[in-house]
Amino acid sequence: MLDRDGYRPNVGIILCNAKNEVFWGKRIKEHSWQFPQGGIKYGETPEQAMYRELREETGLEPHHVKILGRTRRWLRYDVPTQWIRREWRGTYRGQKQIWYLLRLIGRDCDVCLRASDHPEFDAWRWSDYWAPLDNVIEFKREVYAQALSELARYLNHVPTRPPARQPEKI
């Protein structure tokens, strides 16, 4: 399901613990890390999709988390052309996402990466709030920065965002 501009509706999930560290998942059989995210199915609200994706990717249920906030508008990123399936080229541009900030009120042991028949992650860890900006794939970096910046206001004692890294001079 694409919108008229070629973006697939999606939700992103920033799950934090009591120390305001964020859940960081390693994509199965890859060395890339990301926040949980996934498409919104026809007839689903963004919140329903968020809970479904949370369950599928982390094994967490609604009673394990508390919603702290969500982005006010859709955040978009374009997927590089070489990553787009050939049959979608020309129509698909990327994702538009509503981001949710959740607090884990359950325990770390409630996380189960094998809760679905098609797991997305094979490892996970807690990371400093801003660490994903240095580690996520380049084309998602600006959306992550927007989501983390907008949602930080719902947390107490989040360290200020570090300045952007400058490229090293050769």
N, C-alpha and C positions, 0 to 999 in steps of 0.2 A: 504494500500500500504506500504509494508515493504521493506527496502533495504536488500541486501544479508546477512547482519550481524544481522538482526532482529530489526532494528530501524525504527520507523515511522517518516517520514519527517514532520516537525512542525515549526511554527514560535512563537517567544516570543516577547512581546511588553512591553517596559519600557516607559511609558508615563509620562512626567514631566511637571510641571507648571513653571511659571516665577521665582519661588523661588528655582527651582531644587528639589522640593519635587516630589515623585513618586506616581502614582496611585496604590492603593492597594485594590483589590477586595475580598470580602468575598464570598466563594462558597455557593451556594444556600442550605439552610437547614443544613449547617455544620458550624463548628467553625474553618475552615481553610481558610487562606488568601493566595492570589497569584497574580502574574501579569497575564494580559490577555495572552492567548496562544491558539493555535489550529493547527490542521492538515492541510497540504497542499494537496489539491485535485488534482487528475490526470489532467494534462494540465495547472495547475496554476503555476505561478512564485512565489517565496517567497514573493515578494512585493504585488502581487495580493492577496495572502492568508492573508498577514498582514492586508491589508485594509478590507477584508471581515470579518476577525476575530474581528478587531477593531469595525466595524459596529455592528456585532452580539452581542458582549459582552459589549460594552459601548455606542452604539448608535451614536458614533462619525463618521463623514464623512471625506473624504480626505481634504476638505477645512477647517476643524477644527484643523488640525495638520500640522506640518512641520517635515519631516524626517531630523534628525540631523546626524544619522550614523547607521551602522549595523555592526554586527560581521563579521570578515573576513572569518571565517570558521564555519563549523557545530560544535556545542557544544552538547555533549551527556550525558544522564543520564539513568541509569538502574532503572526499576521499580521493587520493591520487588516482589518475586514470589507469595506471598499470595495475591497481588493486581491484578495479571494477570488472566484474564478469563481462565478457565480450557481448553477450546478449543484452546487457543493461546499459552499455555505453551509449551516450546520447540522450538517455532519459534519466538515469540515476546520477545525482551529484554528491550525495552524502547523507548525513543524519541531522535531524533537528531534535533537540532534547529538552525535556523538563528534568531538572536535577533536584533530587531530594537529599536533605541532610538528616541522617538518622543517628540516634544514640542507642548503642547496645545496652539493654537493661538485663539481658540474659548473661550467660557466661561464655568465655572463649570456647569451652568444650561443646557449646551448642552449635558451633559452626561445623557443617558437614559438607564438604565439597563433592561428595558422591550422592547427594540427595536426589539428583535427577538421572535419567537414563543417558543424557548427553552432557556430561560435566564440561564446564568452561575452563575451570582452574584446576591445577594439580598441586598448588602450594599457595600459602597466604602468610601475611605478616602484618603487624601494626607498624605504621611509619609516621614520622613527624608530619604535621598537617600540610606543610608546603612541599614536602619531598617529592610528591608525584610530578611537580612541574619540571623537575630535572630528569625524570625517568620515563615519562610517558612518550609514546611515539610522537614525532614532530607534528604531524598534521592534527593531532588532538590537543596540543599544548595550549592554544589560546582559549579553547572552550573550557579546559580544566582550570585555567587561570580565572576566567570569568565566573565559573561556578564556585570555586573555592573562595574567591573574593566576595561575591555576593552573599554566600551562606555563612561566612565567618562571623557575621554580626549576631548569629544565634548562639554562639559559644562564648563562654567566659575564658579569659586567659589564653587566647590563641596568640602565639607570637606573631609579630608583624611580618608581613611578607618580605622575604629577603630581596635585595635588588636583583634585577635580571643579570644573568651571567654574561660577561663580555667575552667575545671570542679571543682566544689567545693570539698574540702577535707572533709571527714567525720571523 
